[in-house]
Amino acid sequence: MAPMAGYTNYAFRHLLRQLGGVGLLYTEMLSGQGLFHRRRYRKELPEQLWRVKEEDRPLAVQVWENDPGRLAEVAAWLVEEFHVSLIDLNFGCPARQVAQKAQSGAYLLQFPERIGVLVERVVAACRPTPVTAKIRLGPSQQQITAPAVVQAIEQAGGAAVTVHGRTTQQRFGGRADWEAIARLQSHLKRIPLIGNGDIRSVSEAVAAFGQWPVDGVMIGRAALRRPWLFRQAAAALQGQPILPEPALPQRRQWLLEYYVLLQEQHGPEKATLLMRRYAPLFVDGLPYARLFRSQVCRTNRPEEFLRLVDEFFSARLLSAAYQSEPIS
Ligand SMILES: Cc1cc2nc3c(=O)[nH]c(=O)nc-3n(C[C@H](O)[C@H](O)[C@H](O)COP(=O)(O)O)c2cc1C
């Protein structure tokens, strides 16, 4: 599962672990500088680290930062304090706050040698915990730096590299270029190459392994709407039949369990507000999902939210039962 700010929180990772089939989970990205200052001034931990200590493994924590010393220090602290399975360095985020303002994330794709230095320092500070990196193809189509970047990562002791097949300039426009991702394999000697971008279905995930010389596939947006995609893909990759889409009561239960975890983290009011973003994902593709979304977006009261969920699913269940009646 791809790291996704605002989405791959503990509640979502918990759901994915329950569903099964997923290889590696990541936290949302964390600011290295932010962590550094929180540590120094003994401030509260960022919400992205909620329950990370107790969570099942494997678990990767992703960090963005452009200062080698600071990055190495916070990465070593994450390893020591949280015993995470690996540290992933973000060199792919195009967001203004990260790339322009902080000259981190995708900004660094212009400077493969700086990426090499950052990886080397973190590898030395975190040994034997593996350090991986997530990149894009380069700043723009005119400046494809990924070949030099993946080599720098490997030479610096990186354990794997994930490539989102777009440039920084593209942000999320156009299509991910899997041919460009595949070409990077010839620049690597030892470490796994993980391809990422625009995989929307089980068949596309399976096809990616067959079609491209990648060692792994990372899925982001499609799995937000269909978190069971990994379970289905894992079965398909083992030659088993693709499991059916989950039934409605199951979706309802997952939504409610997710809500409970959000409440534990944020309290009932904030959790209900946050469900404006998350609840629609659980009903994606179902009839009247848009109506449900607009209703959920108008409430900040937990009891009303629960009533809306009940209403939505009982109406759906009734109509599903009605439709499955044999016609006489
Ligand atoms: C809302 C959102 C948040 C994201 N947050 C992160 C992040 O924190 N770290 C990161 O490396 N990539 C992040 N990404 C990029 C994804 O990890 C992934 O590379 C991208 O969505 C392409 O994969 P997909 O087509 O399977 O979604 C984010 C993407 C989206 C849409």
The ligand as an SDF file (V2000), in Angstrom:
LIG
                    3D

 31 33  0  0  0  0  0  0  0  0999 V2000
   -4.0160   12.1340   -1.1720 C   0  0  0  0  0  0  0  0  0  0  0  0
   -2.6430   11.6170   -1.5010 C   0  0  0  0  0  0  0  0  0  0  0  0
   -1.6670   11.6100   -0.5130 C   0  0  0  0  0  0  0  0  0  0  0  0
   -0.3850   11.1320   -0.7990 C   0  0  0  0  0  0  0  0  0  0  0  0
    0.5560   11.1270    0.1870 N   0  0  0  0  0  0  0  0  0  0  0  0
    1.7890   10.6210   -0.0570 C   0  0  0  0  0  0  0  0  0  0  0  0
    2.7640   10.5230    0.9810 C   0  0  0  0  0  0  0  0  0  0  0  0
    2.5340   10.8870    2.1370 O   0  0  0  0  0  0  0  0  0  0  0  0
    3.9780   10.0030    0.6470 N   0  0  0  0  0  0  0  0  0  0  0  0
    4.2720    9.5700   -0.6200 C   0  0  0  0  0  0  0  0  0  0  0  0
    5.3800    9.0960   -0.8680 O   0  0  0  0  0  0  0  0  0  0  0  0
    3.3590    9.6330   -1.6050 N   0  0  0  0  0  0  0  0  0  0  0  0
    2.1340   10.1270   -1.3500 C   0  0  0  0  0  0  0  0  0  0  0  0
    1.1900   10.1370   -2.3430 N   0  0  0  0  0  0  0  0  0  0  0  0
    1.4960    9.5070   -3.6350 C   0  0  0  0  0  0  0  0  0  0  0  0
    1.0970    8.0200   -3.6020 C   0  0  0  0  0  0  0  0  0  0  0  0
    1.8690    7.3160   -2.6580 O   0  0  0  0  0  0  0  0  0  0  0  0
    1.2880    7.3610   -4.9830 C   0  0  0  0  0  0  0  0  0  0  0  0
    2.6280    7.4850   -5.3510 O   0  0  0  0  0  0  0  0  0  0  0  0
    0.4120    8.0050   -6.0580 C   0  0  0  0  0  0  0  0  0  0  0  0
   -0.8990    8.2160   -5.5960 O   0  0  0  0  0  0  0  0  0  0  0  0
    0.3820    7.1420   -7.3300 C   0  0  0  0  0  0  0  0  0  0  0  0
   -0.1220    5.8560   -7.0560 O   0  0  0  0  0  0  0  0  0  0  0  0
   -1.6720    5.4450   -7.3790 P   0  0  0  0  0  0  0  0  0  0  0  0
   -1.9330    5.8060   -8.8080 O   0  0  0  0  0  0  0  0  0  0  0  0
   -1.7260    3.9670   -7.1190 O   0  0  0  0  0  0  0  0  0  0  0  0
   -2.5180    6.2540   -6.4490 O   0  0  0  0  0  0  0  0  0  0  0  0
   -0.0780   10.6410   -2.0920 C   0  0  0  0  0  0  0  0  0  0  0  0
   -1.0780   10.6490   -3.0760 C   0  0  0  0  0  0  0  0  0  0  0  0
   -2.3430   11.1280   -2.8000 C   0  0  0  0  0  0  0  0  0  0  0  0
   -3.3930   11.1010   -3.8790 C   0  0  0  0  0  0  0  0  0  0  0  0
  1  2  1  0
  2  3  1  0
  2 30  2  0
  3  4  2  0
  4  5  1  0
  4 28  1  0
  5  6  2  0
  6  7  1  0
  6 13  1  0
  7  8  2  0
  7  9  1  0
  9 10  1  0
 10 11  2  0
 10 12  1  0
 12 13  2  0
 13 14  1  0
 14 15  1  0
 14 28  1  0
 15 16  1  0
 16 17  1  0
 16 18  1  0
 18 19  1  0
 18 20  1  0
 20 21  1  0
 20 22  1  0
 22 23  1  0
 23 24  1  0
 24 25  2  0
 24 26  1  0
 24 27  1  0
 28 29  2  0
 29 30  1  0
 30 31  1  0
M  END
$$$$
